Amino acid sequence: MEYDLILARSVTYAQRMQSALNRIGIRSQIFRAPRDLTDLGCAYLVRISPNDLAAALPTLRRAGLGPLRIYLQRGGDFQEVNL
């Protein structure tokens, strides 16, 4: 299964992202980012369906919650998405 992962700098930031996404009906999950994806140390990922990314990004930017990076997850592989 594929997911888009939105990198947030902290769990609080990820929770704010999740709340903004919930308000527009996008379901998401939060989990700690694997260490090899970031040098921030304690970053978190907000996981959404790839179908929701186009609606999620403008919503997050309007809320001042622009993502640090975005990854596509396929199984256990992560690929950075260039926007």
C-alpha positions in Angstrom: 0.0 0.0 0.0 1.2 3.6 -0.7 1.1 6.6 1.6 2.3 10.1 1.4 4.3 11.1 4.5 4.5 14.8 5.5 7.5 15.6 7.7 6.9 17.8 10.7 9.6 19.1 13.0 7.9 18.0 16.3 5.0 15.9 17.6 3.1 19.2 18.4 3.6 20.4 14.8 2.4 17.0 13.5 -0.7 17.2 15.8 -1.5 20.7 14.4 -1.2 19.3 10.9 -3.4 16.4 11.7 -6.0 18.8 13.2 -6.0 21.0 10.1 -6.4 18.0 7.9 -9.2 16.6 10.0 -11.1 19.8 9.5 -11.3 19.3 5.8 -12.0 15.6 6.1 -8.6 14.1 5.5 -7.8 11.2 7.7 -4.2 10.9 8.9 -1.9 9.1 11.3 1.1 10.4 13.2 4.3 8.5 13.9 8.0 9.1 14.6 10.1 9.6 11.6 12.8 7.0 10.9 16.2 8.5 11.8 17.5 8.0 8.2 14.8 10.3 6.8 15.9 13.4 8.8 18.7 15.0 10.7 16.3 16.8 13.1 16.5 14.0 15.7 12.9 14.1 16.9 10.8 14.6 13.8 7.4 13.1 13.1 5.5 12.1 10.0 1.9 12.7 9.2 0.7 9.8 7.0 -2.1 10.4 4.5 -3.5 8.7 1.3 -1.7 9.9 -1.9 -5.1 10.9 -3.2 -5.4 13.5 -0.5 -2.0 15.3 -1.0 -3.3 17.8 -3.5 -5.9 19.0 -1.0 -3.7 18.7 2.0 -0.8 20.9 0.9 -2.8 24.2 0.3 -4.7 23.6 3.6 -1.5 23.2 5.6 0.2 26.2 3.9 -2.8 28.4 4.7 -2.6 27.3 8.3 1.1 28.2 8.4 2.0 24.5 8.7 4.0 24.0 5.5 5.8 20.6 5.4 9.6 20.3 5.7 9.6 17.4 3.2 7.2 14.9 1.7 7.9 11.2 1.1 6.1 8.5 -0.8 6.0 5.2 1.2 5.7 1.9 -0.6 6.0 -1.0 1.7 9.2 -0.3 3.7 10.7 2.0 1.1 10.7 5.8 1.3 11.1 8.2 -1.7 11.3 11.9 -1.3 8.7 13.8 -3.4 9.9 17.0 -5.1 7.2 19.6 -5.4 
